[in-house]
Structures are given as C-alpha cells and as structure tokens.
Amino acid sequence: MASLKRILLATDLEPKSDRALERAVQLAHRFDAELTALHVVDGKGGRYGCLPLHHVEGELQRHILSASGGAGIRAQAVAVRGDAVEHRVAGYAGLWRPDLLVVGLHQRDRVADLFLASTVERIAIADGTPMLIVRDKPLQPYLRALVPVDFSERSRSSVESARMLMAEGCIHLLHVADLPEASALDKAQVEHDFRSVLGPQGEGPPGGVEVETILLTGSPGQRIVGLVRQGRYDLVAMGSARRSGVSRALLGSTASEVIDVLPCDVLIGGVGMGMGSGWSPAPAPTLCP
C-alpha cells in the first residue's frame, strides 16, 4: 500500500488557515509522515513582515501544537521572505520533494495570489507534486469523493490518490462526454474504460472503498460543479499532466473557474505520490442512470 512520507503545508497564518493545517496534521498522523509548515513572509510588509524569521517559525510551531494530534507528529516550521508566494512555495517543494502539498483556500481576495489554476499548475505540475486544496474544516477523514476521469493514465492516478486518502467510504467516477445525447455513446466501451481506470486486480486497503460510476453528457465544468453541489462530496480529485496543466481534457479553459467555485476540498494530481501497486478495483462497475 502506498503511503505519504512527506507533507508540505503552505500557510498564510490568516484566519481559517487552521483548516488546511488540521487536515495536514490529520494526514501526517495517519501515515506517520513528516510535516513541514511553510510560511512566506511578504517582502512588502504584511502581518509578519517586521518579525525575525525565527519568531514566525515559532508561531508556526505553536499553530501545529495547538491542532488536534499536532504534538504527536514529526513536524518542522520554515519561514522565508519573498514577494512571489507561488514561486517560493514551488521552489521549496522542488527542493524538499514532498509527496503532497497542502494549501488552504479561504480568502476570495487572495485567490489570485496562490490558488488559481495557472499558479496551481506552476506549483503542482512543474515537479509532479500533488496538491490538496482545503476548504472545509476536517471534522473527519474523507468519506465521499468525486473523481472526474477522461480515461487517460492521469485518471488512474487520480483514482489511486483519492483511495489513498480514504480509509472507507465511496468514490464516484465521473465521465462527462461532450455530446448532445447519451444515446450517441458506446456504453459498452465506456464501461470497459471505467474498469481500465481502476487498474489490475489486487488487494485493496483495509475496510475497502466502494467505487461507483457516473456517465453524463454536456459541459464537463458545469457537470462537475453541479454534481458536487448536489452530491455532498467532501473531496474532488482531478488529474493533471506535466507541462500541460490541470487536465484540459476534463475542464478545458474552465479549470480555474471550477477550482474556485467547488464547495469542497480538491486534490490535483497524483503523479509523484509513489503509488502504482497494491490497489484493488471495485467489482465490475455499472453505469449509473
């Protein structure tokens, strides 16, 4: 079974940043992973601009220890100065090589700084680092995930990534065909493609995760957002590809819009998590109406 060994948390230490921190601590505790909390001090001043970096690192440590389970994990705090936050985060990720980058999305006026798809691509795609964007307070492990798939290799990585973050629950695989009518689809082929995304037979994680499939037609971006709002998902896992950005086959030019409006946590990417063996597909899936 694949495992997270290094988790990098990028935090702005603003209100509600505790959500991403608590999720990162929760994952670090579950996987016995090492957690590094990184804060980029705004070179133009900002809330911590006048403080020595070691004081900021002390504040980061305090936040970690105050989180549930924070005292029982291996963690370090790092503060650096810089104006381009995304470049600093991407640079540190490139040096430290984490298995997962965790960030928070909570301030509308700060979204353009770090969390729009173009910046997400620069951080998560340049070196293949998967990124978990946290919106909700992590009251429990992920139990209900939606994974949009286009049946490429990156789709399989998305499924594996979502399953790794879930000890139990249900994953819905969604394929949106850009066709006017479902009758134009070769449903037998689509069902075969769903099975191929699930990978070879093998032993699944303890307790197992159920997998169901959904086939829709229309605009991928609109369908994804609409389904998430109706289905009460706590995680959406979307594939990405090196040098081609957030999966264009799934979202096209609406990638940043979709990420921005999804009401739940979002996992982008799967390549680089060290996965690929030990995962079990669900029984042969049936197409949901």
LUMSE-818747 format. One record per residue (C-alpha): z, y, x. Coordinates in steps of 0.2 Angstrom, whole numbers, padded with zeros to 4 digits, always signed. Example, Ala and Ser with C-alpha at 12.3 -4.5 7.8 and 13.67 -1.06 7.14 Angstrom:
BEGIN
+0039-0022+0062 +0036-0005+0068 
//
This chain:
BEGIN
+0000+0000+0000 -0005+0017+0007 +0009+0030+0010 +0012+0048+0013 +0019+0051+0031 +0017+0070+0032 +0018+0083+0019 +0014+0101+0022 +0021+0114+0009 +0014+0131+0009 +0025+0143+0000 +0026+0161-0003 +0045+0161-0007 +0042+0170-0023 +0050+0166-0040 +0044+0149-0046 +0039+0144-0029 +0053+0131-0031 +0041+0121-0042 +0030+0116-0028 +0045+0114-0016 +0054+0102-0028 +0038+0092-0030 +0036+0091-0011 +0054+0086-0009 +0052+0073-0023 +0037+0065-0014 +0044+0066+0003 +0060+0057-0003 +0049+0044-0012 +0038+0040+0003 +0051+0043+0016 +0039+0056+0023 +0042+0071+0034 +0041+0088+0026 +0036+0104+0034 +0038+0120+0024 +0026+0134+0030 +0028+0152+0025 +0015+0165+0031 +0024+0182+0033 +0012+0196+0028 +0007+0206+0043 +0006+0222+0032 +0025+0221+0027 +0029+0211+0012 +0045+0204+0006 +0050+0196+0023 +0039+0207+0034 +0053+0216+0043 +0063+0200+0047 +0063+0190+0063 +0053+0173+0060 +0069+0163+0063 +0078+0172+0049 +0063+0167+0037 +0064+0149+0043 +0082+0149+0039 +0078+0155+0022 +0065+0141+0020 +0078+0128+0026 +0090+0135+0013 +0077+0133-0001 +0074+0115+0005 +0093+0110+0005 +0095+0118-0012 +0082+0107-0020 +0087+0090-0028 +0086+0077-0014 +0082+0090-0001 +0097+0086+0010 +0091+0068+0012 +0074+0070+0019 +0067+0074+0036 +0061+0092+0035 +0057+0107+0046 +0053+0125+0042 +0040+0135+0050 +0036+0154+0048 +0021+0163+0056 +0014+0180+0054 -0004+0184+0048 -0014+0193+0035 -0026+0180+0030 -0014+0167+0022 -0028+0154+0019 -0033+0154+0037 -0015+0152+0044 -0012+0138+0032 -0029+0129+0036 -0026+0131+0054 -0008+0124+0054 -0015+0109+0043 -0028+0106+0056 -0015+0105+0070 -0002+0095+0061 -0014+0084+0051 -0003+0081+0036 -0008+0068+0023 -0005+0080+0009 -0004+0099+0007 +0006+0106-0007 +0004+0123-0014 +0010+0132-0030 +0000+0142-0042 +0011+0154-0052 +0006+0172-0050 -0011+0177-0058 -0012+0192-0046 -0010+0181-0031 -0023+0168-0036 -0037+0176-0026 -0027+0175-0010 -0025+0157-0009 -0029+0146-0024 -0047+0150-0029 -0059+0136-0026 -0068+0144-0012 -0052+0146-0002 -0046+0128-0008 -0062+0122+0000 -0058+0130+0016 -0041+0123+0017 -0044+0106+0010 -0061+0102+0014 -0063+0108+0032 -0052+0093+0039 -0051+0082+0023 -0033+0087+0019 -0030+0083+0001 -0021+0097-0009 -0009+0096-0023 -0008+0112-0033 +0008+0113-0043 +0010+0122-0059 +0024+0113-0068 +0042+0110-0064 +0043+0092-0058 +0056+0085-0070 +0049+0068-0067 +0036+0058-0057 +0018+0059-0063 +0015+0048-0079 -0001+0054-0086 -0016+0058-0076 -0034+0063-0079 -0047+0059-0066 -0065+0066-0069 -0077+0054-0060 -0096+0055-0055 -0096+0038-0049 -0098+0043-0031 -0087+0037-0016 -0076+0053-0018 -0072+0047-0036 -0064+0031-0030 -0054+0042-0018 -0048+0052-0032 -0043+0037-0042 -0033+0030-0027 -0025+0046-0024 -0019+0048-0042 -0012+0030-0042 -0003+0033-0026 +0006+0047-0033 +0011+0037-0049 +0023+0023-0049 +0019+0020-0068 +0011+0027-0082 -0008+0029-0087 -0023+0036-0079 -0038+0041-0089 -0055+0040-0080 -0067+0053-0087 -0086+0054-0085 -0095+0068-0093 -0113+0066-0095 -0123+0082-0096 -0134+0075-0110 -0136+0081-0128 -0132+0064-0136 -0121+0049-0131 -0135+0038-0138 -0146+0043-0123 -0133+0034-0111 -0135+0017-0104 -0117+0012-0109 -0118-0005-0100 -0122+0004-0084 -0108+0017-0086 -0096+0003-0089 -0101-0005-0073 -0100+0011-0064 -0082+0014-0071 -0077-0003-0064 -0085+0001-0047 -0074+0016-0045 -0059+0006-0047 -0063-0004-0032 -0061-0023-0027 -0048-0035-0034 -0031-0035-0026 -0013-0032-0029 -0008-0016-0037 +0008-0006-0034 +0024-0012-0041 +0025-0009-0060 +0007-0005-0060 -0003+0009-0068 -0013+0007-0083 -0031+0013-0082 -0042+0018-0097 -0059+0026-0098 -0067+0040-0107 -0085+0044-0109 -0091+0061-0116 -0106+0072-0116 -0108+0091-0113 -0102+0103-0101 -0091+0095-0088 -0080+0110-0085 -0077+0113-0104 -0074+0095-0107 -0061+0093-0093 -0051+0109-0099 -0052+0104-0117 -0046+0086-0114 -0032+0091-0103 -0026+0104-0116 -0026+0090-0129 -0020+0075-0119 -0004+0082-0112 -0008+0077-0094 +0004+0081-0080 -0010+0078-0067 -0028+0080-0064 -0036+0073-0049 -0053+0079-0044 -0063+0073-0029 -0070+0084-0015 -0083+0081-0001 -0083+0088+0016 -0094+0103+0018 -0100+0103+0000 -0084+0109-0008 -0075+0104-0024 -0086+0091-0032 -0101+0101-0038 -0107+0085-0047 -0092+0087-0058 -0089+0105-0060 -0104+0115-0053 -0101+0133-0052 -0086+0132-0064 -0075+0124-0051 -0064+0140-0048 -0063+0143-0067 -0057+0126-0071 -0044+0125-0057 -0037+0142-0063 -0036+0138-0081 -0029+0120-0081 -0012+0120-0088 -0005+0105-0077 -0004+0101-0058 -0021+0097-0049 -0024+0086-0035 -0040+0090-0025 -0047+0077-0013 -0042+0060-0007 -0052+0058+0009 -0039+0058+0024 -0025+0050+0014 -0026+0034+0024 -0030+0024+0009 -0043+0010+0005 -0034-0006+0004 -0021-0014-0007 -0026-0006-0024 -0029-0016-0039 -0041-0011-0053 -0036-0012-0071 -0044-0026-0081 -0062-0023-0085 -0062-0006-0094 -0068-0002-0111 -0076+0014-0116 -0066+0025-0127 -0074+0032-0143 
//
